[in-house]
């Protein structure tokens, strides 16, 4: 399925020195469905994010597999080493095959 933009807050420095450790914080807003409509107890299609993947110029720099106990709007913080200027691609994959995506550039000096 095609990539869809997700409302997410990505906090990271716009630039870093070569070799510097950079902290990246991500908060995604996701319309999670747990497969049961509590009010009527009828089944609905499950929509839960199960993977967060971050790549820079095609190289995976972070990956996290999430379980059904994750919050609807998951917050994740991780670090990476600044090695080259490039676009970071943040991808959240949900049950059913939808991939949500955001992009942000890190400039390395």
Secondary structure, DSSP 8 states (H G I E B T S, - for coil): --EEE--EEEE--SEE-TT-EEEEEEEE----B-SEETTTTEE---B-EEEEEEEETTEEEEEEE--TTS-TT-EEEEEEE--S-EEEEEEEEETTS-EEEEEEEEEE-
